[in-house]
């Protein structure tokens, strides 16, 4: 093979490699865009970031409120329990 033929063959191999690399970049870019888009849509539909229903005020259950009202007026529940006196040591 002559030098010119080898050089032309080398150029065609380089051009083919560049074409394959360009095609691979396009495929990877499209795949990345697709994955990002699917993840974005999935995150938007599953994230608890915004309320889908009307917000309700936070409140205790009515059974709990009733129990608190009943026990608040029970005998002896008005004042806190008496604490024992602090321990005092005497000096000799």
C-alpha positions, 0 to 999 in steps of 0.5 A: 500500500502506498503512503497516500492510500494509507493516509486516505484510509487513516482519514476515513477511519478517523472520519468514521470514528468521529461520526460514531462519536457524534451519533453516540453523543446525540443518543446520550443527550436524547436519553438524558433529556428523556430521563430528566423529563420523566423524573421532573414529571414524576417529582411534580406529581408526587411531591407534597409541595402544594395542597391539592385540597382545601386546607383544614385548620389544625385542631384536637379531636373532639373526644380529646377536648371533651376529656380535657374539659371533664378532667379539668373540673374534677376534684383536686385538679385545679392546683398542682400537686404539693412538692416535698420539702427540700432536703436540708442538712445541718452543720455540726 
